[in-house]
């Protein structure tokens, strides 16, 4: 490849990236619109297209996860929240939503880990996380009372994935 071909190829790649970015944003906005209307299946399709065009689009993974959760497709939601976190390790909302699903599915330790990570990232949000941890404690105590179990004496007995 000569120098002129190399320049043209690089400019062409940059132009493609620009158009892919713009198209990805349009699908993302379309997905948000569908999600807000409660059209989660259409939202999932739009967010999927956005992700296909821009593989590192953490917000699109997060929003698709929200849409999956709206459809009660919790495993897929967890996968998308996890991918959003991989792409943006400080993505508090993704930790929070994933933690909520873990909590509801009975994976208390995983939920607690996600809630604690949010506090580590942003101490200001601690009051919201505290509310979730309070729910966790109430659920834990109620489970002990309901099943007539002794109160655990060690932390490992206290936090145990179901």
Backbone torsions as a table, in degrees:
resi	resn	phi	psi	omega
1	UNK	NA	127.9	178.7
2	UNK	-81.3	174.1	-174.4
3	UNK	-62.1	-40.2	-179.9
4	UNK	-64.4	-43.3	176.9
5	UNK	-61.1	-39.8	179.8
6	UNK	-63.2	-44.0	178.7
7	UNK	-63.4	-46.5	-179.5
8	UNK	-61.4	-43.4	-179.5
9	UNK	-61.9	-43.2	180.0
10	UNK	-65.4	-44.3	179.1
11	UNK	-63.9	-39.3	179.0
12	UNK	-63.1	-42.7	178.8
13	UNK	-62.8	-42.6	179.0
14	UNK	-64.3	-38.8	178.3
15	UNK	-66.0	-43.8	176.5
16	UNK	-58.7	-45.4	-179.8
17	UNK	-60.6	-40.5	179.0
18	UNK	-61.5	-47.7	-178.8
19	UNK	-68.9	-37.8	176.2
20	UNK	-62.1	-41.2	178.4
21	UNK	-61.0	-47.1	-179.6
22	UNK	-63.9	-44.7	179.7
23	UNK	-64.1	-40.5	178.6
24	UNK	-60.8	-42.6	178.3
25	UNK	-62.2	-40.0	-179.9
26	UNK	-64.5	-43.3	177.1
27	UNK	-63.8	-38.2	179.4
28	UNK	-62.0	-47.5	179.2
29	UNK	-62.9	-40.5	176.5
30	UNK	-60.6	-42.4	177.9
31	UNK	-61.5	-42.0	177.8
32	UNK	-61.5	-42.2	179.6
33	UNK	-61.4	-47.6	178.7
34	UNK	-63.1	-41.6	-179.4
35	UNK	-60.8	-45.4	-179.0
36	UNK	-64.8	-27.2	177.6
37	UNK	-84.6	-2.3	-178.1
38	UNK	82.0	12.3	-180.0
39	UNK	-93.1	70.1	-171.3
40	UNK	-66.2	-33.7	178.7
41	UNK	-63.4	-44.2	177.7
42	UNK	-67.3	-36.1	178.0
43	UNK	-62.7	-44.3	179.5
44	UNK	-59.4	-43.8	178.6
45	UNK	-60.7	-45.1	-178.2
46	UNK	-66.5	-44.6	179.2
47	UNK	-64.9	-35.2	177.7
48	UNK	-62.9	-43.4	177.5
49	UNK	-62.5	-41.3	178.4
50	UNK	-60.2	-42.2	-179.7
51	UNK	-68.4	-38.2	178.2
52	UNK	-61.0	-34.8	-178.9
53	UNK	-83.5	-26.9	-179.3
54	UNK	-140.6	95.5	-172.0
55	UNK	-66.3	-19.7	-177.9
56	UNK	-104.6	31.1	-175.1
57	UNK	-90.4	83.6	-175.3
58	UNK	-57.2	-42.6	-179.3
59	UNK	-61.9	-37.7	179.7
60	UNK	-67.3	-40.4	175.3
61	UNK	-61.5	-43.7	-179.8
62	UNK	-60.9	-48.3	-177.8
63	UNK	-67.0	-35.9	176.2
64	UNK	-66.2	-37.4	175.2
65	UNK	-59.8	-41.7	176.4
66	UNK	-60.5	-42.1	-179.7
67	UNK	-66.6	-41.6	175.9
68	UNK	-60.6	-42.5	179.4
69	UNK	-62.2	-38.2	178.3
70	UNK	-62.3	-29.6	178.3
71	UNK	-89.8	4.7	-176.3
72	UNK	61.9	28.9	175.7
73	UNK	-98.6	71.2	-167.6
74	UNK	-68.6	-35.9	178.9
75	UNK	-64.0	-41.7	177.8
76	UNK	-67.4	-36.7	177.2
77	UNK	-61.8	-45.7	178.8
78	UNK	-59.9	-42.7	178.7
79	UNK	-59.1	-44.4	-178.7
80	UNK	-70.5	-39.3	176.4
81	UNK	-63.0	-39.4	178.9
82	UNK	-64.3	-42.5	178.6
83	UNK	-64.4	-41.2	177.6
84	UNK	-59.8	-40.1	178.9
85	UNK	-68.0	-39.4	176.8
86	UNK	-60.1	-40.7	-179.0
87	UNK	-75.5	-31.7	179.5
88	UNK	-139.1	91.3	-175.8
89	UNK	-60.8	-10.8	178.1
90	UNK	-105.1	20.9	-175.8
91	UNK	-80.4	85.2	-174.3
92	UNK	-57.1	-44.6	-177.5
93	UNK	-61.9	-36.8	178.9
94	UNK	-66.7	-42.0	175.3
95	UNK	-60.8	-43.4	-176.8
96	UNK	-63.5	-48.6	-178.8
97	UNK	-66.5	-40.8	177.4
98	UNK	-64.1	-42.0	177.2
99	UNK	-60.1	-40.5	178.3
100	UNK	-61.4	-42.6	179.3
101	UNK	-66.7	-44.6	176.8
102	UNK	-56.2	-44.2	-179.0
103	UNK	-60.5	-48.9	-178.2
104	UNK	-65.4	-30.5	179.8
105	UNK	-85.3	-1.3	176.5
106	UNK	92.1	6.1	178.3
107	UNK	-90.9	75.4	-171.0
108	UNK	-64.2	-41.4	-178.6
109	UNK	-64.3	-43.5	178.8
110	UNK	-63.1	-40.4	177.6
111	UNK	-62.1	-47.6	180.0
112	UNK	-59.2	-42.4	179.1
113	UNK	-58.9	-43.5	179.3
114	UNK	-66.0	-42.7	179.8
115	UNK	-64.7	-39.4	178.0
116	UNK	-66.1	-34.7	178.5
117	UNK	-64.1	-37.6	178.1
118	UNK	-61.1	-44.3	179.4
119	UNK	-63.4	-39.6	178.2
120	UNK	-60.9	-39.8	-179.2
121	UNK	-73.6	-43.3	-173.5
122	UNK	-145.1	97.0	-177.2
123	UNK	-61.6	-27.1	-178.7
124	UNK	-60.3	-27.6	-176.3
125	UNK	-86.5	3.3	-174.3
126	UNK	-54.3	-35.5	-177.8
127	UNK	-64.0	-38.1	178.0
128	UNK	-66.8	-42.0	179.7
129	UNK	-67.6	-37.9	177.8
130	UNK	-57.0	-42.1	178.4
131	UNK	-58.2	-42.5	179.4
132	UNK	-66.8	-41.3	178.3
133	UNK	-65.4	-33.7	176.1
134	UNK	-63.3	-44.5	176.0
135	UNK	-58.5	-41.1	179.0
136	UNK	-59.4	-46.9	-179.7
137	UNK	-62.7	-44.1	178.8
138	UNK	-60.2	-43.1	179.2
139	UNK	-63.3	-42.6	-178.8
140	UNK	-63.6	-48.4	-179.5
141	UNK	-63.2	-43.8	179.5
142	UNK	-62.1	-37.3	177.7
143	UNK	-64.6	-41.1	178.6
144	UNK	-63.6	-47.3	-179.1
145	UNK	-63.7	-45.9	-177.6
146	UNK	-62.1	-38.8	-177.1
147	UNK	-96.2	4.6	178.0
148	UNK	51.7	49.5	179.8
149	UNK	-99.8	153.8	175.0
150	UNK	-71.8	153.7	177.9
151	UNK	-71.5	129.0	-178.7
152	UNK	-62.6	148.5	-179.2
153	UNK	-103.2	-12.3	-178.7
154	UNK	-122.3	155.2	179.2
155	UNK	-60.1	-39.7	-178.7
156	UNK	-63.8	-30.0	176.1
157	UNK	-75.2	-30.7	-178.2
158	UNK	-70.9	-47.2	-178.1
159	UNK	-106.2	108.9	-177.2
160	UNK	-146.8	122.0	178.1
161	UNK	-61.9	136.1	177.7
162	UNK	-82.4	NA	NA
